[in-house]
Amino acid sequence: MTVAVSPPDVPIWGAYQFPRLSRLPDGRILLTYGVNADEVTSHGLPSARVVSDDEGATWTHLPMERTPSEPPGMLTVLPNGDALSAAMSRPIPVSKLRVPAEPFARIVVNKKEEQSVYLLKDLPPECAVGWALHRLPAGETEWREERGTVRCTGDEVRFVDEEYGLMVLPRFQGRLRVAPDGALWCMSGLFQTEGGELADKWPLTVLRSTDSGRNWDVHSAVPYAPDRGADPDADKRNGFGEPEVEFLPDGSAFALMRTTNPYGPAPSYWTRSTDNGVTWSPPSVFDDCGVRPRLLTLKNGVTLASYGRPGLYLRATADPDGQNWDPRITIIEPSPCKLGHDTCSYTGLLALSDHTALLAYSEFDLHRADGKRIKKIRVRKVAAARRM
């Protein structure tokens, strides 16, 4: 089913992609998707929001300008009844800041994008922002903007994108998840030093909150440990990114992670924890591709994974510990022309029942009758029957 159609000849990359799904406190389904360029200049700009009150059969667009009573984006309902949504902060023009003459470090991200790195303690107070959240307190009708406090174990840092002259502010990059013990998790990149140095390759950090997302502590980390046999360009990757964590029927935590960067498609990896996220198994290859993977465990015990680039795939397992998966099912065939001309490969996954889910995704390089190119946001229902 098509939820949204782009204007004609929209750029092949950026707008009308990156769909996300979540369940609102009132039971409706919220779908959000990007309508801006995929650049740092778009951080903190609003996404398009669409809601369904009939389990995805029909959809209604909400105005771009959000009122305090309307949902901001993908959200998580907490045990205390609050709803919490992570947000991006607008970047700060570095020309408006007094920064040290020399940065703490300079790094190259994604092959050619140079960034300067500064220690937060050397920057003016207005840089001590980020970790933005929106909260709908239980029983209330208006969302509040707030900032989580992340207690780093090293020196917190800030990055400046030299191409645009903008200071990028930290955010909760992974999905907010409620753990079996009621704590709130976010598996995320963390802007900090380790042992006084900046990590050469990005690890992933589990941030954990026991006060409904107001304060966060570093719970554990998954260092970059690639399989060089599966990826000859492993040393050219930035590290692990775009993590997704899910709690499986056996009680373990299972995570998928991206490594793809401008050097080309690269494997996605999995790791699991059996001690509430304190330690993690050595990362192993999940598949030969995978950006921003999504995980969803249904009440019938089946776990779904959606991922791709190139193309888009869905994979399932009824294994309670997630170590044995069925072969992948193709949702969108990879483009024979160019990477990223088929779909952005970002998805949303949401449970509809004990054995069905809603999958949201983008589809590119479509054409109208007059030949003009369009892009679409689509949803489809997925049935996941458990084999007996």
TACOR-V348249 format. One record per residue. N is the residue number from 1. SS is DSSP state (A for helix, B for strand, O for the rest). PSI is psi in degrees with one decimal (NA if undefined). OMEGA is omega in whole degrees, -180 to 180 (none if undefined). Layout:
N/SS/PSI/OMEGA, N/SS/PSI/OMEGA
This chain:
1/O/137.3/178, 2/B/127.5/179, 3/B/-37.2/-178, 4/B/144.9/178, 5/B/133.4/-179, 6/O/161.9/168, 7/O/161.4/180, 8/O/144.9/176, 9/O/32.6/172, 10/O/147.9/179, 11/O/144.1/-175, 12/O/-20.7/-179, 13/O/136.4/173, 14/O/-76.3/-176, 15/O/158.6/180, 16/O/50.7/175, 17/B/-173.7/-178, 18/B/53.4/180, 19/B/148.8/178, 20/B/144.9/-179, 21/B/145.3/171, 22/B/162.5/-180, 23/B/125.5/178, 24/O/158.0/179, 25/O/-27.5/180, 26/O/4.6/177, 27/O/-15.4/178, 28/O/162.3/176, 29/B/134.0/176, 30/B/128.6/173, 31/B/127.7/175, 32/B/152.4/176, 33/B/155.7/-176, 34/B/144.3/177, 35/O/12.3/-177, 36/O/172.6/177, 37/O/148.1/178, 38/O/67.9/-177, 39/O/163.0/179, 40/A/-26.3/180, 41/A/-18.3/-179, 42/A/-5.1/-179, 43/O/130.0/176, 44/O/-4.7/176, 45/O/151.7/-176, 46/O/150.7/172, 47/O/162.6/172, 48/B/144.3/-177, 49/B/131.8/-179, 50/B/138.8/-179, 51/B/151.5/177, 52/B/132.9/176, 53/O/12.8/178, 54/O/40.5/175, 55/O/36.0/173, 56/O/4.7/179, 57/O/-39.5/177, 58/O/158.2/-174, 59/O/147.6/178, 60/B/126.2/177, 61/B/136.6/172, 62/O/155.9/178, 63/O/148.7/178, 64/O/-37.8/179, 65/O/109.3/-173, 66/O/138.5/171, 67/O/159.9/-179, 68/O/-21.5/-178, 69/O/-7.3/-177, 70/O/149.2/-177, 71/O/141.7/-178, 72/O/-35.9/-175, 73/O/-164.8/-178, 74/O/132.0/-171, 75/O/166.3/177, 76/B/132.8/175, 77/B/127.4/-174, 78/O/163.5/179, 79/O/-29.0/-180, 80/O/2.1/179, 81/O/-13.4/176, 82/O/151.4/169, 83/B/136.7/-175, 84/B/135.9/-180, 85/B/126.0/177, 86/B/148.2/-177, 87/O/165.5/173, 88/O/140.7/173, 89/O/149.0/175, 90/O/136.1/178, 91/O/159.5/-178, 92/B/126.6/175, 93/B/123.8/-176, 94/A/-20.6/178, 95/A/-19.9/180, 96/A/4.1/-176, 97/O/153.1/171, 98/O/105.6/-178, 99/O/158.6/178, 100/O/153.6/-179, 101/O/-34.7/178, 102/O/135.4/178, 103/O/164.1/175, 104/O/-36.9/179, 105/B/162.5/171, 106/B/135.7/-179, 107/B/157.0/175, 108/B/123.0/-179, 109/B/139.5/176, 110/O/47.2/168, 111/O/-40.5/-172, 112/O/-8.5/-176, 113/B/107.4/-179, 114/B/137.1/176, 115/B/141.3/174, 116/B/140.9/-176, 117/B/129.5/179, 118/B/144.5/172, 119/B/133.8/-179, 120/A/-35.1/-178, 121/A/-16.2/179, 122/A/4.2/-175, 123/O/161.4/179, 124/O/161.7/-174, 125/A/-29.9/-177, 126/A/-9.7/177, 127/A/-10.5/-178, 128/O/50.7/178, 129/O/-179.9/-175, 130/O/-166.2/-179, 131/O/47.0/-174, 132/B/144.3/179, 133/B/155.7/167, 134/B/136.7/-178, 135/B/134.2/170, 136/B/99.8/-179, 137/O/146.6/-179, 138/O/131.8/178, 139/O/-3.3/-180, 140/O/171.9/-174, 141/O/-5.9/-178, 142/O/136.8/178, 143/O/145.0/178, 144/B/142.1/174, 145/B/137.5/178, 146/B/178.8/179, 147/B/127.2/175, 148/O/149.8/175, 149/B/115.8/180, 150/B/118.6/-178, 151/B/95.9/-178, 152/O/155.5/176, 153/O/-11.2/176, 154/O/-162.7/177, 155/O/123.2/178, 156/B/143.2/-177, 157/B/165.5/174, 158/B/143.3/180, 159/B/143.3/174, 160/B/119.9/176, 161/B/109.6/-173, 162/O/-27.3/180, 163/O/-38.5/-177, 164/O/-6.7/-179, 165/O/37.6/-176, 166/B/137.1/174, 167/B/122.5/-179, 168/B/129.8/-178, 169/O/146.3/-175, 170/O/153.0/180, 171/O/163.3/173, 172/O/106.0/-171, 173/O/-33.3/180, 174/O/172.7/179, 175/O/142.1/176, 176/B/126.0/-176, 177/B/139.5/175, 178/B/121.3/-179, 179/O/164.1/179, 180/O/-27.5/180, 181/O/5.4/178, 182/O/-9.7/177, 183/O/159.0/180, 184/B/131.5/180, 185/B/151.4/164, 186/B/116.6/175, 187/B/120.9/-165, 188/B/161.0/163, 189/O/153.5/-178, 190/O/126.3/-178, 191/O/84.3/179, 192/B/164.9/174, 193/O/162.2/175, 194/B/116.3/-177, 195/O/31.6/179, 196/O/-0.9/-179, 197/B/160.4/175, 198/O/130.9/-178, 199/O/136.5/179, 200/O/-38.2/177, 201/O/140.5/-175, 202/B/122.8/168, 203/O/174.4/172, 204/B/139.0/-175, 205/B/136.3/173, 206/B/113.9/174, 207/B/137.8/-175, 208/B/135.7/180, 209/B/135.0/176, 210/O/8.9/178, 211/O/42.1/174, 212/O/33.0/172, 213/O/9.0/180, 214/O/-39.1/178, 215/B/140.4/-175, 216/B/139.1/176, 217/B/152.2/174, 218/B/116.5/-176, 219/B/-41.7/179, 220/B/178.4/180, 221/B/154.7/175, 222/B/99.9/-180, 223/O/154.1/178, 224/O/119.6/180, 225/O/83.2/-173, 226/O/164.7/172, 227/O/100.5/-175, 228/O/-21.1/174, 229/O/-34.1/179, 230/O/-21.7/-177, 231/O/95.9/179, 232/O/-22.5/180, 233/O/21.9/-175, 234/A/-36.7/-177, 235/A/-8.8/176, 236/A/-6.3/-180, 237/O/158.8/179, 238/O/-16.5/-176, 239/B/-161.8/177, 240/O/145.1/178, 241/B/173.0/176, 242/B/59.6/-178, 243/B/154.1/173, 244/B/127.4/-179, 245/B/141.9/178, 246/B/150.4/178, 247/B/121.0/-171, 248/O/167.5/-177, 249/O/-27.3/-179, 250/O/0.8/179, 251/O/-5.7/-180, 252/O/162.9/172, 253/B/131.7/-176, 254/B/132.7/-177, 255/B/142.3/171, 256/B/148.0/-175, 257/B/147.3/180, 258/B/149.7/167, 259/O/-8.8/-180, 260/O/135.2/174, 261/B/-173.0/-175, 262/O/-7.9/173, 263/O/-0.9/176, 264/B/172.4/178, 265/O/145.6/-178, 266/O/164.0/-176, 267/O/152.4/162, 268/B/151.9/-176, 269/B/155.1/174, 270/B/153.1/174, 271/B/154.5/-180, 272/B/156.2/179, 273/B/134.2/178, 274/O/8.0/-179, 275/O/41.7/177, 276/O/35.7/173, 277/O/8.4/179, 278/O/-44.0/177, 279/O/159.4/-176, 280/O/147.4/178, 281/O/155.9/176, 282/O/131.9/-179, 283/O/138.9/178, 284/B/153.0/-180, 285/B/129.2/176, 286/B/-46.1/177, 287/B/176.3/-175, 288/O/3.2/178, 289/O/176.7/175, 290/O/102.9/172, 291/O/146.4/-179, 292/O/62.9/179, 293/O/152.3/175, 294/B/143.0/179, 295/B/142.9/177, 296/B/122.5/174, 297/B/121.5/179, 298/O/164.1/-177, 299/O/-16.6/176, 300/O/2.2/176, 301/O/-3.1/178, 302/O/133.8/176, 303/B/132.8/179, 304/B/147.4/173, 305/B/131.2/175, 306/B/138.8/-173, 307/B/174.7/177, 308/B/-157.0/-175, 309/O/98.2/3, 310/O/160.8/179, 311/O/-170.5/179, 312/B/136.4/-174, 313/B/155.5/174, 314/B/137.3/-178, 315/B/151.2/-176, 316/B/155.7/172, 317/B/142.2/170, 318/O/7.4/178, 319/O/121.6/-176, 320/O/-24.6/180, 321/O/5.2/172, 322/O/21.3/-177, 323/O/-12.9/179, 324/O/116.9/-175, 325/O/148.0/174, 326/O/162.2/175, 327/O/152.5/-178, 328/O/152.2/177, 329/B/132.3/-179, 330/B/124.7/174, 331/B/-45.7/175, 332/B/127.0/178, 333/O/142.4/176, 334/O/143.2/178, 335/O/134.6/176, 336/O/-7.9/-173, 337/O/-60.7/-172, 338/O/143.9/179, 339/O/133.7/179, 340/O/9.5/177, 341/O/9.7/179, 342/O/-46.1/-179, 343/O/159.1/175, 344/O/-15.8/179, 345/O/7.3/171, 346/O/144.9/-174, 347/O/171.9/167, 348/B/143.7/176, 349/B/132.1/-178, 350/B/134.7/179, 351/B/135.1/172, 352/O/-32.8/179, 353/O/-170.6/180, 354/O/-22.9/-175, 355/O/11.5/177, 356/B/154.6/180, 357/B/160.9/174, 358/B/130.2/177, 359/B/126.7/176, 360/B/140.9/-178, 361/B/169.7/177, 362/B/153.7/175, 363/B/129.9/-173, 364/B/174.1/169, 365/B/37.0/173, 366/B/162.2/-177, 367/B/142.5/175, 368/O/175.8/179, 369/O/-29.3/-179, 370/O/5.1/176, 371/O/-6.8/-179, 372/O/138.6/-177, 373/B/140.3/176, 374/B/166.9/174, 375/B/154.4/-178, 376/B/149.8/167, 377/B/125.7/-176, 378/B/159.9/171, 379/B/151.9/172, 380/B/148.8/179, 381/B/137.0/-178, 382/B/128.1/175, 383/B/132.7/-177, 384/O/84.6/180, 385/O/137.8/179, 386/O/126.9/179, 387/O/137.3/179, 388/O/NA/none
